[in-house]
Amino acid sequence: MSKNATNTLSREVERFLLSIGVSRQTRLLVGVSGGMDSMALLHNLYALGYSISASHVNFNLRGSESDEDAAFVRQWCAGRSIPFLFLNKITKTIEAELGINTQTAARKIRYDWWEKLARKHGFEYVCTAHHFDDSVETLLLNLFRGTGIKGLRGIPAQRGIYLRPLLNISKTDIKTYCLEHEIPYREDSSNEKDDYQRNQIRHHIVPLLHEIYPGFQSSMHKTIERINLEWETIDHLYSEWVAKHIAQERGGIRIESHRQTIAFALRWLEEIGIPWSLATDFVMASDDNTGQVLEYADRRLSRTAFGFYLADLQPTAQYILESPGQYSYEDFNISIEALSGSEPMHFEDPNVVYASDKVMSWPMIIRHIKDGDVFQPFGMEGKHKKIQDLLTDLKLEMYQKSRVLILENQTHIVWVVGLRLDERARVHPDDALKYKITYTERVG
């Protein structure tokens, strides 16, 4: 490696850390496996005079090799008075307990540990040795799995407290840096196997791309740089869209969307846990399908005139009102107050009604509507009507229907909350007692 190549690595590390605001006094925790990449990073930060501590996890996946890796890193750090932090974990145990694969278990172990170390010891950042070749492999992995622009960005240079100072440096330059500075490192035998998709891409796909297109690495630099630049603009517009068009609405979330912003809606749904393919099939269906619903896990996504409405699936529980008083539930309050028959009544608010004491038999029940619910609407002279027909007449959308509540006594419905009182609850002039019922929604 030429002096220029060595200087390039050091300059890139310093340039990146300076752009983040990292000084020589900033406390950095460095993830060190003992391999070439992490040893090059540790050596460079040490040579540049940064305040560093090394962290190493023995995942116990390669028998004596794992133990030897830990001993090697410990000894190298001791020779330079670099603080060394060590964690010993049986990865297969975590894998079995959580039902996840080995790679995911190992990632969880180290990132959980780093978070704890940062809090306990006051490390401002954690530096990892991901480099440009890792970023290219990540881009290709995401591309083959089916991804959006976000997945084509490769590995981000910063994610919260995590920094990747070598992200613009190639594996070749890192290897040459180690040779020039006579930096020892450990070879991980598992890296030579094709057990993981990343290794298959590294060993077979990337070399083939280099063979087909000699300028592959330079082009990928430009491509990743461009994708990240364009992503910044898209991400900014997305954040503005979320602020303007995603809002809490009683019992759920209102998502205002149309064809021109459908990609933003799909991204938002994916980020809250609805798989992209499932959401896409539903969201991209005809706009005329207002009222259609998608249920996934414990959520229901409804198509509406304004876009979509997301809510938790309604619980089957019913709420018992043992006596007059004030009650507070998940997203609403209801109060029932006994009044004398002569007290005035006010009808300006649809969420406030007055009911005859003849229908208020305790305990009262408040619940969501069910198929087959019927009542006698106020003003229809005792005729019965299905509540679903009432909601259709009122032109309520499906998501609005799903959150309608009813108040009932032991024999019949008394009030379709906020919409219509039952005729049998009508207050008569000779009633000595009546009840004022007030319903209030809670937002957020």
C-alpha positions in Angstrom: 0.0 0.0 0.0 1.3 3.4 -0.8 1.6 6.2 1.7 -1.3 7.9 -0.1 -3.6 4.9 0.7 -2.6 4.9 4.3 -3.2 8.6 4.5 -6.5 8.2 2.8 -7.8 5.9 5.5 -6.6 8.2 8.3 -8.0 11.3 6.6 -11.3 9.6 6.0 -11.6 8.6 9.6 -10.8 12.1 10.9 -13.0 13.8 8.3 -16.0 11.6 9.2 -15.5 12.0 13.0 -15.1 15.8 12.7 -18.3 16.0 10.7 -20.1 14.3 13.6 -18.5 16.6 16.1 -16.2 14.0 17.7 -13.1 15.4 19.3 -10.1 13.7 20.8 -11.7 14.0 24.2 -15.0 12.3 23.1 -15.4 8.9 24.7 -15.6 6.2 22.1 -16.4 2.5 22.5 -15.0 0.4 19.7 -16.5 -2.9 18.7 -13.5 -5.3 18.2 -13.9 -8.9 17.0 -10.2 -9.3 16.4 -10.6 -9.5 12.6 -8.8 -7.4 10.1 -11.4 -4.6 9.8 -12.0 -4.0 13.5 -8.2 -4.2 14.3 -7.5 -1.6 11.6 -10.1 0.7 13.0 -8.9 0.2 16.6 -5.3 0.8 15.5 -6.1 3.9 13.6 -8.2 5.5 16.3 -5.4 4.7 18.8 -2.8 6.2 16.5 -4.8 9.3 16.0 -5.1 9.8 19.7 -8.8 9.4 20.3 -10.2 8.4 23.7 -11.1 4.8 23.1 -12.1 1.6 24.9 -12.4 -1.7 23.2 -15.3 -4.1 23.6 -15.3 -7.8 22.6 -18.0 -10.4 22.7 -17.3 -14.1 22.8 -20.3 -15.6 21.1 -19.1 -19.2 21.8 -19.9 -20.3 18.2 -16.4 -21.6 17.1 -15.1 -23.5 20.1 -11.5 -22.7 21.0 -11.3 -20.2 18.1 -13.7 -17.9 19.9 -11.7 -18.1 23.2 -8.5 -17.4 21.3 -10.0 -14.3 19.6 -10.9 -12.9 23.0 -7.4 -13.6 24.4 -5.8 -12.0 21.3 -7.8 -8.7 21.6 -7.3 -8.5 25.3 -3.5 -8.9 25.0 -3.3 -6.4 22.1 -5.2 -3.8 24.1 -3.2 -4.5 27.3 0.1 -3.7 25.4 -1.2 -0.2 24.6 -3.2 0.4 27.8 -6.5 0.5 26.0 -9.4 -0.3 28.3 -10.8 -3.7 27.4 -14.5 -4.7 28.1 -15.5 -8.3 27.6 -18.8 -10.2 27.4 -19.1 -14.0 27.3 -22.5 -15.3 25.9 -23.8 -18.6 24.7 -25.4 -17.4 21.5 -27.2 -20.7 20.8 -29.1 -20.3 24.1 -30.4 -16.9 23.2 -31.2 -18.2 19.7 -33.4 -21.0 21.2 -35.0 -18.8 23.8 -36.1 -16.1 21.3 -36.7 -18.3 18.3 -34.4 -16.4 16.1 -31.5 -17.3 13.8 -27.8 -17.2 14.9 -27.0 -14.0 13.1 -29.9 -12.2 14.6 -29.1 -13.5 18.1 -25.5 -12.4 17.9 -26.5 -8.9 16.7 -29.0 -8.6 19.5 -26.4 -9.6 22.1 -23.8 -7.1 21.0 -26.1 -4.2 20.5 -28.0 -4.7 23.8 -24.6 -4.9 25.5 -23.3 -1.7 23.8 -26.4 0.2 24.8 -25.8 -0.8 28.5 -22.1 0.1 28.3 -22.9 3.5 26.8 -25.3 4.2 29.6 -23.2 2.8 32.4 -19.8 4.2 31.4 -20.8 7.4 29.6 -19.6 6.5 26.1 -20.9 9.1 23.6 -20.6 6.8 20.5 -20.0 3.2 19.6 -17.7 2.8 16.5 -18.0 -0.3 14.4 -15.7 -1.4 11.5 -18.3 -1.7 8.7 -16.6 -0.7 5.4 -17.6 0.0 1.8 -17.6 -3.6 0.7 -20.1 -4.4 3.6 -22.3 -1.6 2.4 -22.3 -3.0 -1.2 -23.2 -6.4 0.1 -26.0 -5.0 2.2 -27.4 -3.1 -0.9 -27.3 -6.4 -2.9 -28.9 -8.4 -0.1 -31.8 -5.9 0.2 -32.2 -5.7 -3.5 -32.6 -9.5 -3.8 -35.0 -9.6 -0.9 -37.2 -6.9 -2.4 -36.7 -3.4 -1.0 -37.4 0.2 -1.5 -35.0 3.1 -1.8 -34.2 3.0 1.9 -32.8 -0.5 1.6 -30.6 0.5 -1.3 -28.7 3.1 0.8 -26.4 0.4 2.0 -25.2 0.8 5.6 -25.8 4.3 7.1 -22.6 6.0 8.3 -24.4 7.0 11.5 -27.4 5.5 13.3 -28.0 7.1 16.7 -24.9 6.5 18.8 -23.4 4.1 16.3 -20.7 5.4 13.9 -19.0 3.7 11.0 -15.8 5.6 10.3 -14.5 3.2 7.7 -17.7 3.1 5.6 -16.0 4.8 2.6 -12.9 2.6 2.8 -12.6 -0.6 0.7 -11.6 -4.0 2.1 -8.5 -3.9 -0.1 -7.3 -0.6 1.4 -8.0 -1.9 4.9 -5.9 -5.0 4.2 -3.1 -3.0 2.8 -3.2 -0.7 5.8 -2.8 -3.7 8.1 0.1 -5.0 6.1 1.9 -1.6 6.2 1.4 -1.1 9.9 2.1 -4.8 10.7 -1.3 -5.0 12.5 -2.0 -8.6 13.5 -5.6 -9.9 13.2 -7.5 -13.1 13.6 -9.1 -15.0 10.7 -12.7 -16.1 11.3 -13.0 -19.5 9.6 -16.8 -19.1 9.3 -16.2 -16.2 6.9 -14.8 -18.7 4.3 -18.0 -20.8 4.3 -21.2 -20.2 2.3 -23.5 -20.8 5.2 -24.9 -17.3 5.0 -26.3 -15.4 2.1 -23.9 -12.5 2.8 -21.0 -14.9 2.4 -22.4 -16.2 -0.9 -22.7 -12.7 -2.3 -19.2 -11.9 -1.1 -17.6 -15.0 -2.5 -19.5 -15.4 -5.8 -21.7 -12.4 -6.8 -19.3 -9.5 -6.1 -16.3 -11.1 -7.8 -18.5 -11.8 -10.9 -19.7 -8.2 -11.0 -16.1 -7.0 -10.8 -15.2 -9.3 -13.7 -18.2 -8.2 -15.8 -17.7 -4.5 -15.0 -14.2 -3.5 -14.1 -15.4 -0.1 -12.8 -17.9 -1.7 -10.5 -16.5 -0.4 -7.2 -16.2 3.2 -8.4 -19.7 3.0 -9.9 -21.1 1.6 -6.7 -19.5 4.5 -4.7 -21.3 7.0 -7.0 -24.6 5.0 -6.9 -24.7 4.7 -3.1 -23.8 8.4 -2.7 -26.6 9.4 -5.2 -29.2 7.2 -3.5 -28.3 8.6 -0.1 -28.5 12.2 -1.4 -31.9 11.6 -3.0 -33.1 9.7 0.1 -32.5 12.8 2.2 -34.9 14.8 0.1 -37.5 12.0 0.0 -37.2 11.4 3.7 -37.7 15.2 4.4 -40.8 15.2 2.2 -42.0 12.0 4.0 -41.6 13.6 7.4 -43.6 16.6 6.3 -46.3 14.3 4.9 -46.5 12.4 8.2 -46.9 15.6 10.2 -49.7 16.9 8.0 -51.6 13.7 7.1 -51.2 11.2 10.0 -53.4 12.1 13.0 -54.9 10.5 16.1 -58.6 10.1 15.8 -60.7 8.5 18.5 -59.9 4.9 18.7 -57.3 4.9 15.9 -55.2 6.8 13.4 -56.4 8.8 10.4 -54.2 8.4 7.3 -55.0 10.9 4.6 -53.6 9.6 1.3 -54.2 9.7 -2.4 -52.4 8.1 -5.4 -49.6 10.7 -5.5 -48.6 9.9 -1.9 -49.3 6.2 -1.8 -45.6 5.4 -1.4 -45.5 7.4 1.8 -48.6 5.6 3.2 -47.0 2.3 2.4 -43.8 3.2 4.1 -45.6 4.4 7.2 -47.6 1.2 7.4 -44.5 -0.9 7.0 -42.7 1.0 9.7 -45.5 0.3 12.2 -45.4 -3.4 11.4 -47.7 -4.2 8.5 -45.7 -6.2 5.8 -45.1 -4.3 2.6 -46.5 -6.9 0.3 -49.7 -7.3 2.3 -50.2 -3.5 2.6 -49.5 -3.0 -1.1 -52.1 -5.5 -2.3 -54.7 -3.7 -0.1 -53.7 -0.1 -0.6 -53.2 -0.4 -4.4 -56.7 -1.8 -4.9 -59.3 0.3 -6.6 -60.2 3.5 -4.9 -63.8 2.6 -5.4 -63.5 -0.1 -2.7 -64.2 2.3 0.2 -65.2 0.2 3.2 -62.9 -2.7 2.6 -60.8 -3.7 5.5 -57.4 -5.5 6.1 -56.9 -7.2 9.4 -53.3 -8.1 10.4 -52.2 -9.2 13.8 -54.3 -7.1 16.2 -55.0 -4.2 13.8 -57.6 -3.3 11.3 -56.9 -1.1 8.3 -60.0 0.4 6.7 -60.2 2.1 3.3 -62.0 5.5 3.6 -63.0 8.4 1.5 -60.0 10.4 2.8 -57.5 7.5 2.6 -57.2 4.9 5.4 -58.0 4.5 9.0 -56.0 2.2 11.3 -57.3 0.9 14.6 -56.8 -1.9 17.0 -59.3 -4.7 16.6 -62.2 -4.0 18.9 -62.1 -5.9 22.2 -64.9 -8.3 23.0 -65.2 -7.0 26.5 -68.2 -5.0 27.6 -68.2 -2.3 30.3 -70.4 -2.6 33.3 -72.0 0.5 34.9 -73.0 -0.6 38.4 -74.8 2.7 39.3 -75.0 6.4 38.4 -71.6 8.0 38.5 -68.5 8.7 36.3 -66.7 6.0 34.4 -63.4 6.2 32.5 -62.4 3.5 29.9 -59.6 3.2 27.3 -60.6 6.1 25.0 -63.8 7.5 26.5 -65.6 8.7 29.6 -69.2 8.3 30.4 -71.2 9.9 33.3 -74.7 9.2 34.4 -76.4 11.8 36.7 -79.8 11.4 38.3 -82.0 14.6 38.0 -85.4 15.5 39.2 -88.1 15.3 36.6 -88.6 19.1 36.7 -84.9 20.1 35.9 -84.5 21.6 32.5 -82.9 19.6 29.6 -80.5 20.9 26.9 -80.2 19.2 23.6 -77.4 21.0 21.8 -74.8 18.3 22.2 -75.5 14.9 20.6 -73.2 13.3 23.2 -75.6 14.4 26.0 -79.0 12.7 26.3 -81.7 12.4 28.9 -83.3 9.0 29.7 -86.4 8.1 31.7 -85.7 6.3 34.9 -88.0 3.5 33.6 -85.2 2.2 31.4 -82.3 2.8 33.7 -82.1 -0.6 35.4 -78.8 -1.4 37.0 -76.3 -2.6 36.1 -76.2 -0.9 32.7 -73.9 -2.1 30.0 -71.9 -0.2 27.3 -70.4 -2.2 24.5 -69.7 -2.2 20.7 -72.4 -3.0 18.3 -72.9 -6.6 17.2 -74.6 -8.2 14.1 -78.3 -8.3 14.6 -78.6 -5.4 17.1 -82.0 -3.7 16.8 -83.7 -0.9 18.7 -86.7 1.4 18.6 -85.4 4.8 17.3 -86.7 7.9 19.0 -89.5 9.4 17.0 -90.4 6.2 15.0 -93.4 5.3 17.3 -92.0 2.0 18.5 -90.9 0.6 15.2 -87.8 -1.5 15.3 -84.7 -0.9 13.2 -81.4 -2.6 12.8 -78.5 -0.5 14.0 -76.5 -1.4 10.9 -79.3 0.1 8.8 -79.3 3.3 10.9 -75.5 3.6 10.4 -75.9 3.1 6.6 -78.7 5.7 6.5 -76.3 8.1 8.3 -73.7 7.3 5.6 -71.0 6.3 8.1 -67.9 4.7 6.7 -66.9 1.2 7.8 -64.2 2.4 10.2 -66.7 4.7 11.9 -69.3 2.0 12.2 -66.8 -0.3 13.9 -66.3 2.1 16.8 -70.0 2.9 17.5 -71.0 2.1 21.1 -74.4 1.3 22.5 -75.8 1.7 26.1 -78.2 -1.0 27.1 -80.1 -2.3 30.1 -80.9 -5.9 30.9 -83.5 -6.2 28.2 -82.9 -3.7 25.3 -80.8 -0.9 23.9 -81.2 2.5 25.5 -78.9 4.7 23.4 -76.8 4.3 20.2 -74.2 6.6 21.7 -73.9 10.0 20.1 -76.4 9.0 17.3 -79.9 8.1 18.5 -81.9 7.5 21.7 -84.3 4.6 21.9 -88.0 5.5 22.0 -88.5 3.7 25.3 -86.0 6.0 27.0 -88.1 9.1 26.2 -88.6 11.4 29.2 -92.2 12.0 30.0 -93.6 15.0 31.9 -94.8 12.9 34.7 -91.4 11.3 35.3 -90.3 12.0 38.8 -86.8 11.1 38.0 -84.6 11.2 34.9 -81.0 10.6 34.1 -78.5 12.8 32.2 -76.0 10.7 30.3 -72.8 12.4 29.0 -70.3 10.7 26.7 -66.9 12.2 26.1 -64.2 10.9 23.8 -60.5 11.1 24.8 -57.9 11.9 22.2 -54.4 10.5 22.2 
